[in-house]
Structure formats: C-alpha cells, structure tokens
Amino acid sequence: MAVDWGFAGQVGGVGFGMVFVLLVILAVVIWLTGLLIGKITAGKAEVSDNKKGD
C-alpha cells in the first residue's frame, strides 16, 4: 500500500489552514461582541445618570 504524500500534505495543509481561519473568525466575533456589549452598557449608564440628575 503506497502513501500519496502529496495528497497527505495537501489534506494536512488545508486542515492546518482551516484551524487558523476559524480562530481568526472567532477572534473577530468575540471582539465585535465586546464592542457591542460595551456600547449597550455605556448607553444604560447614561440613562441611569440622567435619571439621577433629575
């Protein structure tokens, strides 16, 4: 049974590349979620401060 090392390298390379692509996508999604939560939290803080000032 012969091993096609070219195909094995291709499968390994695509798999390795896919891991990094998914990690980058995950990092961007987490970063965007943090920005969104920060803006929502800041908006609620402004509303609370305005009510206290009345």
C-alpha positions, -999 to 999 in steps of 0.1 A, spaced: 0 0 0 16 32 -12 11 65 5 4 96 -17 25 121 3 14 149 -19 -22 144 -11 -14 137 25 4 171 27 -25 188 9 -50 174 34 -28 184 63 -21 218 50 -58 225 43 -67 213 78 -40 234 94 -50 265 74 -87 259 83 -79 259 120 -62 294 117 -90 308 96 -116 296 121 -96 311 150 -93 344 133 -131 344 126 -138 335 163 -114 363 175 -133 389 153 -167 377 165 -156 379 202 -141 414 196 -173 426 179 -194 412 207 -172 430 233 -177 463 214 -215 457 212 -218 449 249 -196 479 258 -219 503 238 -250 488 253 -236 491 288 -225 527 282 -259 535 269 -276 522 300 -251 540 322 -261 573 305 -298 567 311 -291 559 347 -270 591 352 -298 612 336 -324 598 359 -302 605 390 -297 641 378 -334 649 378 
